[in-house]
Amino acid sequence: MSVKRIVPRKRAQGRVAGRAKKGSVAKGGDSGLSRRLQDLREQVDIVLPEMTARIAALEHLLREKQLCARQDLIAARQFVRMQEA
C-alpha cells in the first residue's frame, strides 16, 4: 500500500498594496486572519479523514493479529474522551 503525501499548495501572489488608509488597518488585519483561519480549516478537513482511516486500520490490525482485545480498544477510546473533556 503506497503512502499518500500531502503536497502544500502554492499561494497565489496578491496584488501589490499601496499606502494603507487610516481606517483600513483593522479591516485588513481581520481579512488576513480570516484567510489564515480558512486555510487551517481546509488543512484539517484534508488531514482528519486520513488520520481517522489510519487509526481504524491500526485497530483492525491489532485485532487481526490478536495483539489486543476489543474491550482494550473500547477502554482506550473512553480514556481519550475523558482526557479531551
N, C-alpha and C positions, 0 to 999 in steps of 0.2 A: 504494500500500500504506500503510495507516494505521499509525502508531506506537502501540504499546500502552504505557500508562503504568501503573506500579505505584503503587497508592494505598495508603498506610500504613493499617493497621487501627487503630481506636481501642482503647485498652486499657480493659478493664473496671475499674471502680472497686472497689478492695479494701475489705474491712471496716476500720473504724477500729480500730487496735490499741490495746489498753490498756497498762498498765505491763508491761514485759517482765520475765520471771522470770530469775533469775541463770543458770540452765543453758541457757536458750534462745537466747543470743546467737550462739553458733557455729552452731547448727542453723538459726536464722533467716537468717543470712548465707549459708549454703550453699544454702538453698532459693532465695534471691534470685539468687545467681549461677547456679544451675541453670536458673532460669526465663529469665534473660538468655541463657544459652548455648543453650537450646532455641529462643528467638526468633531468634537468629543462624542456627541450623541451618535453620530454616524459611525465612528470607530467602535463604540460599544455595541451598536446594533450589528456590526460585522463580526466582532470577536466573540460576543456572548453565545450565539448559537453553536459556534465551532467548539468553544470550551465545554459547553453542555454535552455535545456529542462525544467529545474525548473522554469526559468523566463517565458517561454512560458506557462507553467501550471498555474503559478500565474496570468498571464494576462488573461488566459481563465477563471479562477475562478472569477476574478474581473468583467469580462463581464457577466458571467453567473449569478452571484449574484446581478448584476446591481449596483455595487458599484462605477463604473466609466464608462464613455462613451468611445467609440472607439477613438474619437478625443483627449481625455485626454491621452491615451496611445501613440498616434502618437506624440503629443506635448512633452511628456516625453522623447521619443526616440530622437526627434530632439534636445532637451535640452542636453541630454547626448552626442550626437555627437558634439555639439558646444563646450562642455566642454573638449572633447578629443582633439579638434583641437588647 
